[in-house]
Amino acid sequence: MKSAIVLLAAATVVSAHSTWQDLWVGSADKATSCARTVKDNNPIDSLTSKDMFCGRGPATQTGVCEVAAGDALTVEMHAQPGDRKCSQPAIGGNHYGPVYVYMAKVSDAKTAQSGSFFKVAEDGYTGTTASWGTEILNANCGKRAFTVPKSLAAGDYLVRAEAIALHAGAGNPQPYVSCFQVKVTGGGSANPSGVSFPGAYKLSDALFSKAIYDSSFKYTSVGPAVWTG
Ligand SMILES: [Cu+2]
């Protein structure tokens, strides 16, 4: 009996990790067809790891999803790879933290190994547990929709989805990152500058310097401000 309880506790901890896995273009479910699927659902272990680019050991992907500038994309996270059920939290286990989505223009979305990422969506924290980006994900079956800015120049892009769990305390952020390969059609001439991953975040950033359970914790975004076009 005791070992059963220990096993159950271990399983709960593992299922608290999560992975971004699916993409929607408008109301069309593209599932994993343009995802650089990561090798597992563990967090990235360091802000300076090369995994900060597009997640842990991302697979090569030949699919590229087309989206018109001004239309919506939705990124989708779940605890276990391939399990899209809404009965489990998308990212459970008190993994409170912000959710960000970035894009970077690249010459070929299938092969790009770097990018200049500008932020297109952010759910941070406004003072209640339910307001954490990760809790908003949980309330929406892991989905976070955003608009591809209408003025964005046409071309290949990487969409980089990120959740940073902060439950482990100061100096211990646990980022979960995946990339999706898209081709933006239509659009304008905007070519916003961005940041590099790894490189954009430091452990000394205010967001990572104080535990979220500390009464004096205040949410401060990391990375650039959201660019809306
Ligand atoms: Cu976890």
Residues whose N, C-alpha, C, O or C-beta is under 5 A from the ligand:
A	BS01	CU	V13 A16 H17
